[in-house]
Amino acid sequence: MTSALRREYGVFTSLARLHHSDLVVAARAAEDAGFANLWVADVRGDLDVLSLATSATRELTVGSAVLSIWDADARPSAAAW
């Protein structure tokens, strides 16, 4: 895949697959490989893991794949992130 295509695509993973420390390693690896985005599923309202990934990288855009309304109230989630 060319570097231009990597900038348009991202990496998808889940906390069910990775632990917090492994997510940091995965975020750095995705950025080093030239990807622009990292999507993390199964955060279950734990938005701190997204902050860990953004703090560990320079330009990577990090997002929750799905944020369940049963796991995280919308207002505090929006205020925190």
N, C-alpha and C positions, 0 to 999 in steps of 0.2 A: 504494500500500500504506500502510495506516495505521501510525503509530508503534508502536501496541500489537502489530501483527502482526510488525513488524520485530524487536521484542524477542524474539519466539519463533523467528525464523528466523535464518539466518546466510548468510555468503558463502563460496563454495567456489572455490578457485583452486589452482594448482600451481606449483612452482618451475620446471617445464618451461616455463611461460608467463611467469613473472616472475623477475627477478634479485633478489638480496638487498635492494638499495636500493629497488627497485620494490615489494617486499613491504611495506616500512614505509609507503610511500605508500598502498598498497591497504588496509592495516590502519587507518590514520588515516581514510581515506575511508569505509570500512565503518562505523567507529564514529561518524563525523560524520553519516552517513546514518541512524543510529539502530539499526543491527544490533548484536546482542549477541555474535555468534560469528563466528569466521573459521576455516575448515578448510583446511589446506594439504596437498596431495598431493605426491608425488615428493620428499620431503625426503631420502630415501636415507640416513637415519641422522644427518643434519645438524640436530640439535635446536637449534643456535645460532640458526637462522633464526626458530624459534618464540619464542625469548627476545627477539630483535630486535623482533618484532611486539608482544609484550606490553610491552616497555620503551617503545615509541613511543606507546602508548595508555593510557587511564585505566582503563577498565572492560571492555574487550573480552576475551572468552574465546577463547583460541587453542589449536588442537589439530591434530595430524597426522591426516590422513584415514586413512592406513594406514601402519603402521611395520613394514616387512619384517623378519622375523627373520634374514634373510641380510645385511641392511645394518646392523643395530644389535642388539647383545646386550641382552637384557631387563634384566639387573641393572644395568649401568652406565647404561642409558637411564632406568630408574626412579629411580636415585640422583641423576642429573643433573637430572631434571625432576620 
